[in-house]
């Protein structure tokens, strides 16, 4: 999880910014950094899963969009993650 690697937030934000800026031209690099910082602190969906190889950022993917029970947010450790 990105929360386990907060030192990689700026690096990941820059990668996301460069890859997706054409889809969200009003979103700045600072906006992306702030959003990833918020997601890194959360233990709820959505959050970012990062892949690390030899202590280098190798990739990332978001985990989002699911509820455990009607109107409740999934949390790590809930049956949905078992």
PyMOL commands that set and color helices and strands:
alter all, ss='L'
color gray80, all
select helices_A, chain A and resi 2-4+6-20+29-41+79-81
alter helices_A, ss='H'
color red, helices_A
select strands_A, chain A and resi 47-53+56-63
alter strands_A, ss='S'
color yellow, strands_A
deselect
rebuild
show_as cartoon
